[in-house]
Amino acid sequence: MARRFLFFWCSLCALLVMPAHGFDRHTAHGGPVRGLALSPDGSTLVTASFDYSAVGWGARGLDERTTLLGHDAAVNTADFSADGSFLA
């Protein structure tokens, strides 16, 4: 768990310091992203947003895979089960 968090944190920091040119801007959310979760196998990233949705992305190319709608309030966090079969 600690190794996965460290990898995720380093990846996020790298994205924050990269230049804005040359990268695609993703607009899947209509509000700020409040949480991120990386699947145990590292293949899927899920973003949780104030726009009442969660979006699943391919971790390598950031291709949008699915949008989970229907929440009654802002989605503040997301997490995978240990085997990656469930998302909460």
NORSULJO-V309138 format. One record per helix or strand of 3 or more residues. SS is the DSSP state (A for helix, B for strand). FROM is the first residue (numbers start at 1). LEN is the number of residues. If there is no record, write none. Layout:
BEGIN
[[SS & FROM & LEN] [SS & FROM & LEN]]
END
This chain:
BEGIN
[[A & 2 & 16] [B & 33 & 6] [B & 44 & 6] [B & 54 & 5] [B & 64 & 5]]
END
